[in-house]
Amino acid sequence: MSAPSDSVFAHVVRAPEDPILGVTVAYNNDPSPVKLNLGVGAYRTEEGKPLVLDVVRRAEEMLVSDRSRVKEYLPITGLADFNKLSAKLIFGADSNAILENRVTTVQCLSGTGSLRVGAEFLAKHYSQHTIYIPVPTWGNHPKVFTLAGLSVKTYRYYNPETRGLDFQGLLDDLSDAPEGAIVLLHACAHNPTGVDPTAEQWGNIRQLMRSKKLLPFFDSAYQGFASGSLDTDAQAVRLFVADGGECLVAQSYAKNMGLYGERVGALSIVCTNGDVAARVESQLKLVIRPMYSSPPIHGASIVATILKDRQLFEEWTLELKAMADRIISMRQQLFEALQSKGTPGDWSHIIKQIGMFTFTGLNADQVAFMTREYHIYMTSDGRISMAGLSSQKVPHLVDAIHAAVTKSA
Ligand SMILES: Cc1ncc(COP(=O)(O)O)c(C=O)c1O
């Protein structure tokens, strides 16, 4: 039987690929044996393979062999242990906000789902509906916030000339924001630039934001992945929580535990007292219930198993540090190889930037050239995932960058 041509969906136009995930689609379609995918933000081993952490395998084995475990629904807010331990991980075990019981944490669908639930809650229950996001930022941020019903404005963040932070631009734009506006902050390892404020600059940002009653909404997608230390990478969040003020934090375990496809994350809302926190949690349930009812059990159980066992936790921190160290070493190798090849330009930003990505400064033309001629895939803004690189592939990447830069010079 042939398919009828008069589909009720005949008017539907083909949507463009997601600008980030589309890079992988193009990569998969390329038959070249030398192809290299530096587009997607997922960790790869030196051999270019995805990594399942040993500690995750061990936790999974423990879960599978425990016959008392069942597959019942989780509560709307998720696994209670997971929520408590996630709050401790980001705020610190000695956090006053936790000790005073004024944090509500709900398990959500990884970082994206946590941002979305937080944004939906703010759209329903917060006086201000404007959220300021940095330029540039992760491409999904404006879409998540707009669809949740917030109105998105931007603040300056990156200076292409210095390839560093536009600190004055950031302060000026946040000073001009209306009182009470929401401000999205990357907790560490800013995506896509790899540029973070210093501890002193974070102090100034906090002062300004508190004086203007701006509401911080932290996106913490890379805790431990930037510096290799879970505590160091949580410093910005902890600075804001230590002053007793309110904030939201979206956490993801995609990168730091390698649980990408398990979709494990948490949204915490820090309130000024426990009574407000309890009421906030009751409303979060009303946001979540009609969206996906309750979150999945497996990934959160892995995380809880690791976080509550001292030895597994220790092992996790070592594996996490090894991933962060490999990325830091790739930065060094790429920088040194460009220098020894004599590629024109100052490439020191490669070793100054932090986290999974380097914002190379290559323009869209140069990126297209590298894809066409060298089969190297990355987003058109010149962002490369250091986690997708290996020592073996550095020479090929350097040849491509050199050719792209000298071609258009
Ligand atoms: C800045 C930032 N926020 C949030 C996310 C969300 O990731 P996930 O939903 O996979 O946890 C990512 C992933 O790339 C990210 O880079």
Ligand as a Chemical Component Dictionary entry (heavy atoms), coordinates in Angstrom:
data_LIG
# 
_chem_comp.id                   LIG 
_chem_comp.type                 NON-POLYMER 
_chem_comp.pdbx_formal_charge   0 
_chem_comp.three_letter_code    LIG 
# 
loop_
_chem_comp_atom.comp_id 
_chem_comp_atom.atom_id 
_chem_comp_atom.alt_atom_id 
_chem_comp_atom.type_symbol 
_chem_comp_atom.charge 
_chem_comp_atom.model_Cartn_x 
_chem_comp_atom.model_Cartn_y 
_chem_comp_atom.model_Cartn_z 
_chem_comp_atom.pdbx_ordinal 
LIG C1 C1 C 0 26.400 25.333 30.358 1  
LIG C2 C2 C 0 25.591 24.103 30.283 2  
LIG N1 N1 N 0 24.473 24.021 30.989 3  
LIG C3 C3 C 0 23.709 22.926 30.975 4  
LIG C4 C4 C 0 24.041 21.846 30.211 5  
LIG C5 C5 C 0 23.086 20.709 30.305 6  
LIG O1 O1 O 0 23.498 19.478 30.091 7  
LIG P1 P1 P 0 22.629 18.208 30.542 8  
LIG O2 O2 O 0 21.202 18.552 30.341 9  
LIG O3 O3 O 0 23.115 17.159 29.626 10 
LIG O4 O4 O 0 22.966 17.976 31.950 11 
LIG C6 C6 C 0 25.199 21.871 29.430 12 
LIG C7 C7 C 0 25.567 20.767 28.557 13 
LIG O5 O5 O 0 26.325 20.849 27.645 14 
LIG C8 C8 C 0 25.996 23.038 29.482 15 
LIG O6 O6 O 0 27.125 23.138 28.789 16 
# 
loop_
_chem_comp_bond.comp_id 
_chem_comp_bond.atom_id_1 
_chem_comp_bond.atom_id_2 
_chem_comp_bond.value_order 
_chem_comp_bond.pdbx_ordinal 
LIG C1 C2 SING 1  
LIG C2 N1 SING 2  
LIG C2 C8 DOUB 3  
LIG N1 C3 DOUB 4  
LIG C3 C4 SING 5  
LIG C4 C5 SING 6  
LIG C4 C6 DOUB 7  
LIG C5 O1 SING 8  
LIG O1 P1 SING 9  
LIG P1 O2 DOUB 10 
LIG P1 O3 SING 11 
LIG P1 O4 SING 12 
LIG C6 C7 SING 13 
LIG C6 C8 SING 14 
LIG C7 O5 DOUB 15 
LIG C8 O6 SING 16 
# 
